[in-house]
Amino acid sequence: MQLGRVAAAAVLLVTGLAGTAVAAPPESSTAAVSSALRNGTLGDSHTLDDPCGGVVQGHQVDLGCLARVVAQDRTSASPLTTPAPAGFSPAELARAFGLPDPATGAKGMVTIVGIGAYPALEADLGTYRSRFGLPPCTTANGCLKVSDYHGGPPLAPDKDLASVEESYATETALDLDLASAACPGCRLSMVQIPMDVTRLLGAVLLQQPGPLADDFGTAVKYAAGLGSNAVSMSYGIPTGSQGGYLGTGAPAVALHHPGMAVLAASGDRGYLGGAQLWPQELPWVTSVGGTSLTGANGSFTQHAWGGLFTPAGEQQQRWVGAGSGCALDLGPAQGQPAAVTANCDGHRAGSDVAAVADPLTGVAVYRGYAPAGGKSGWLVAGGTSAAAPFVAGLYARGGHLSGVDGPNTLYRAPAGSLTDIANGSNSQQGCAPFKAAVCTSAPGWDGPTGLGVPSGLGAF
């Protein structure tokens, strides 16, 4: 979880996705949103909503997921819902990232690790896949498996945490939809971690995220036991006072599975300097950054995701962007060459690879589950939470996993299998104390986009 720093975590009170349902805009607005998104001007008429905030025992906390959704307009923080998809579709993503016919490639298993109950998960996933002509993926046909992190039955809803579970459902819907887009023929496994209030508040208020990280370790070990080809986590945990334990202790060891791609979103608040998030900082986890994607009809351009936005009802601007930085307590990522780690004085440099993440050039996501009364339907979403499961799907579809150990195979990928992103930045104030490439895209490796974005399945 990208659990915000203590000072920011406990100051504000009730917000989140819960609220009075608002009627969806007319169909004509779907076309307008779609057009603005693809030409990069959606931010002129809409701001962003953060579904990863919630109220737990009277404290406003960052729930740690790394997703953003487009808001209804520039004055309302209520999520935009449209009667038809407005964000990028699987077919458009396939063209943007040079993917082959959906029927080609391996049919591996992608596991999503998430938090909280989501009883409508299968139905919502079915709506997304049916809308875009993807093959059914259900528990009945063996394509979909939903369980808790010990392999037990799916979690039951908790009415006392409805708003929090609604927030997490937005994250989970984004993860499953993007894994589906990347690998339409893959099996999907959803591993659910229970919403534990004590662990959440301990991580936020006491800066002791170890127990929460242990839960992720348990979930990933279970995913490995299922025979997963790729595991995606769209969460980021500041290490607080337990950085050593998270970096080399039991949670870190539990995420090391050579032969299985383990991926994590790099973050949604831009350049993080030396204050990295777990688990994307781990040398054996592939850190996935993000881009802004514009264009249509097979002609697309991308640059590093980063920029200011003004939340509805506020005057102060905030920064969003793909996370990057240096893990100063850890060695290089697996396979990361000295020329890259030199940007971080020999330490692990993030990220490794990227895909679309900017919510204002975001993807179509369907979430019908709204236990707290929030808006449901087609959303336009983004964040590095979109990029991580998408790349996980490509690993599973590529099928060449025997030598995978973190991002190592990406650093020796064939020429042309990754498209370098050479413009854009995720920082307002430069990259000090590290080299410029840690926050600014330029030819070659850079922090916001790593080695670049996929161009076909050759890197996987």
N, C-alpha and C positions, 0 to 999 in steps of 0.2 A: 504494500500500500504506500502511496506517496503521502505519508502522514505528515502534515505540515509542522513546522517548528512550533515549540510549545507556546511561544508568545502569540502566535497567530491562531493556534488551534482552539483556544478556550475563550476567546474574547466575545465572539458573536453568538447570538441565539437564533432561534428557529428560521431555517431556510431549507431548500432542497426541492425535490421534484413534486412533493405532495402539494395539493392545492385544488382549487376549483377547476373542473374540466372546462376547456374553452372549445368552442366549435371549430372544426377544421376550416381553413380558408377555402374559397371556391377553387374548382379545378383549374381555372385560368391562372391562378397564382402559382400552381405547380410548374407550369411552363416558364413563368417569369423567374422563379427561383432556380430552376434548372439552367436557364440561359445565363443568369448572372453568375452562378457557380462555375460554369465552364469557361466563362470569359474573365473570371477573377475579380468581379465587382460585387460579389454578394455582401461583402463587408460594408458597402455604402448604405445598405438598407437593413442590415441585420447585425446584431451583436451575438455573443456566445453565452451559452448556459453551461455551468459546470455540474454535471450529474454526480460527480464524485465527492460531494459535500453532504453532510447529514448531521442530525442532532442525536446525540447519544447521552442519556442521563443529564440533559440540560446543557451539554457542551456542544458547540458547533465544531465538528472535526472534519478534517480531510480524510476521506475514506480510502484513499490510497490508489484508487483505480485511475488510469491514465487516459480518460476519454473526455471529449467535449462535444456538445451538440449545438447546432445553430438555433438561436432563439427566434421567437415569433417576429420581432422587429428590433429596432434600436432602443426602444423604451421598455420593452417587456422581457423579463428573464425567463418567461414561460417557454418551453421548447416548441419549436416550429414543428407542426405535424401537417402532412399533406395527404390528400386522398389517394395519390399515386406517388411512386418513388421519384424524388427529384435529384438525389445524389448520384454519383457514378455507379453504374451497374457492373455486374461481373464481366459482361462482354466488353465494356469500355475499359475496364481494368486489364483485361487480357490483351487488348490492343495497345494500351499504354505501356505495358511491361513485356510485350513481345511474346506472349504465351501461345503455345500451339493449340490445335483443336481440343476442346474440352474432354474428348474421349481418349486422348493420348496421355501417356505417362503412367507411372505406377499408381496403384490404388492402396496407399498405405493408411495408417491411422494417425490422425491429429488429435491430441488431447489438449483441452483448454482447462486450466486450473483457475477457478473463480471462487467467490464467496457468496454465501447466502442461498436461500431457497428460490426456486423459479419454477413453479408447477406448470406454467404454460410454455415452458421452453420448447417442447417438441412441436406444439401447435404453431408458435411464432416462427420457428425455424422452417416449418412446412410452408407457411405463407410466403416467406422470402424466397425459398427455393422454387416454389410453384410459379411465382410471379415472373421469375427470370428463366424459367425453363430448365432448371437444374433437376437431376433425378431425385426422386424421393429419398429421404434419409430418415428412417424411423426406427424405433426400437423393435417393431414387428419384423422388419426386413433385415435386421441385424446390422444396419449401418450406424445407428445411434445407440450409445450407452451412456446413461446418467447415473451417477452414484455419489456417495459421500467419499471423503478422502481415505477411508478405510475399506472401501468396497461395499459398503452397506447401501441401503435404499436411498433414493434422492431425499434431500432434506425437506422437512415439512415447514410450511410458512409459520412465522412468528408474528401474530397480530400486533404485538407491542413494538415491533421493529419494522413495521410495514413500509415506512418511508425510506428506511435504509435499504431494505431488500428491493424496493422499486429502483433505487439508484444502482444497486449492483446488477439488477436485471438488465439495465441499459448497457452496462459494460459487457455482460455475458452475451447479449444479443449481437452486439458489435463483433465480439470475438468469433462467435459461431458463424455469423454471416460472412465475415471476411475469410475465414478458413474455407468455407464452402466456395467462395468466389475463386480462390486460388487453386483449389483441388476439388472440382465437382464430384469426382469419383471416389474420393477418400472416405473412409469411415471416420466418424467423429465420436470422441469420448469427452464427456463433461464431468470433471471431478470437483465436487463442491466442498469447500471448507466452511464449517459452521460459523455463523456470526457470533463471536464471543466478545461480549462487551468488556470484560475484564482485560482481555488481551489487547483489544483495540485501545482502550483508554490508557493502559500501561505503556503501550508504544508511544502514544501521543503525549500524555501528560508527564510520564516518568522517564521518557527517553530510553525505555527498555523494550526493544522490539523482539528480543530473542524468542519468547514463546510464540509469537506470531510467525516469525521466520521458521520455527520448527514445524508449524502446521504446513507451510508451503513445502518444506522438505519431505514431510510425510506424504503429501499429495503427489509430488514428483516421483518418489520411490514407488508409490502405487501405480502411477502411470507407466513407469518402466516395466513393472510386472505384468501389465496388460499387453505388452509388446508394442507400445506406441513407437512410431517413427519420429515424431516431433511433438514437443510440449511447449505451449505458449503461456506466458504469464504477463498480464497487462497491469501489473502493480509495481509500485516502487516504495521501498521502505527506507527512510533515513536511518542510518545505523546508530544514531544517538550515542549512548555511553557504552554500547556493546559492539563496536566496530570490529574488534579482534575476533570475537566469537562468531559474528556473521561472516567474516571474511575467510576464516580458516577452521572454524569449529563445526559442530554437527550439522547445522543447516546448510553450510557451504558444501560439505562432503556429500550430503543427501542429494544435491543437485548435479553431481558429477557422474555422468552416464555416457562414456564413450560408445559410439554406435547409435546414439539417440540424440537428435538435435534438441537442445534446450535453449529456448529464446525468451527474452524479456524486453518489454518496452523501455526505451532510454529515458523517458520523462517528457513532460509537457510544459516545462517552465524555462526552457532554453538552457543556456550555458550555466553549468553548476560548479565550475572551477574544480576544486579538490573535494567538494562535499557531495560525493556520489550517492546514488540510490542502490539499494540491494533489491533484487539479485543481479541486475544488469551489469554491475561492476565486476562480477566474478570472472576469472579468466576462462572458465569452461562454460560460460553462458554467452550466447550470441546476443549482443546488444543491438537493438533495432531502432534506428533514428527515423527521421521523417522529412517529407518534402511537401511542397505545394504543387498541385497538379492542375494544369489548365489545358483546354483544347477540346476538340471533338472530331468525329469522322476520321479517326486514325491519325490525326496530327496533334501531338501533345508536347508540352514543354513542362519542365520541372525545375524548381530551385529549392534550396534549403528552407524549411519552414521556420519562420520566426517573425514576430511583429507585435505591435501594441493593439489592444482593443479596449473599449470602454464598456464596462458592465452596465446593464440597464439600471437606471436610477442612481448612478454614481458619476462623479466628475473625474475622479482619479483613474488614470489608465493603468492597465496591467499588462504584463508581458506573457506571451505564450510562444512556444516554439519547441522544437525537438531538443531533448536533453543531450548534453555532451560534457566532457570533462576528463579528469585524471583521477584514478583510484590510487592514492598515494601510499596506501598500506598494502598494496598487492603488486605482484609481478605482472609481466605482460600477459595479454590474452593468449590462449593457445594458438600457436602459429603466427602471432602478430610480429612482423619483422622489426628490427631495430630502427629502421628509418621511420616507422610509425611511432614506436614507443619513445623515440627521442623527443617527440612533441610534449611528452609528459615526464621527462627526465628518467626514462627507462621503465616507467610504471604502465599499468594497464590504461590504454587510451580508448575512450568510447565516443562514438559507436562503431559498429563493424559494417553495417549495411543499412539500407533504408527502403522505405516505400511510402505511398501517400499517407499523410497524417493531418494536414491542415484541414480543420473542420469547415472552413469557408470555401474550400475546394473539396468537400468531403464526399463520403460514400452513402449510399442508400442503406438504411437499416430498418428492420421491422421489429417493434416491441409493442405487443398488445397487452402485456401484463402490467397492470397499474394498481396494486393492492392498496395504495394510499390515496387513490383518487386523482392521480396526476394524468397528464395527457398521454394518450397512447395512439399508435399508428405508425406511419412512415416518418422516420426522422432523417435528418442530414447530420452525420456524425463524423468525428475524426479523432485526432490524438494519436500518439504512438501506439495506443491500444488498437488502432486499425492496422498499423504496419506490422506489428509483431505476429499476430495470427495469420496474416496474409503470407508473410515469408515462411512461417511454419508450414503452411500448406504447400509451398513450393518445395521445401525439403522433402516432405512426404511424397509428393508427386514426382520429384526427381529420382528418388529411390536409391541414390548412391550414398549410403549412410555408414558403410562398414568402417570407413576411416575417419568419420566425423568425431571430433572432440572439441566442443565449443565452436568457435568460428574458424578453426584452422583451415578447413578446405576452401573457405572463401578467399583466404589470402594466397591461395595458389590456383584460383579459378582460371579457366581458359580465357584468353584474350577475347573481348567482345561479349562475354557472358554477363558482365555488369556494366552499366552505363554510368560513367563518371558524372557527378553533379558539381559544377564548377562555379556556381554563383549563389548568393544569398548568405545570410548570417542568422544565428540564433541568439545574438547578444546585443545589448544596447551600448555597452561600454567597453568593448574590446575583450581580449582573452587573457589579460594579465592575471597571474604571473606566468602563464604558459604561452606557447607559440601560437601565432595567429591561426594556424590550421585547426586548432582545437575548437574554435567557434565560428570560423569563416570558411565557406566552401571555396575551393580553388582546385586546380587540376591535381589529381591524385587523392590520397586519403584526406578526409577532414572529419572533424567531430560530429557535426550535425547529420551527415549522410554516410559516414564511413567510406567504404570502397565505392559506393554508388548504389544504384537501384538495379533490380534484376532486369535482364534482357533475355527472355527465354528461360529454359531450365538448365542451361549449361553449367551454371555455378552450383547446381544442387544434385 
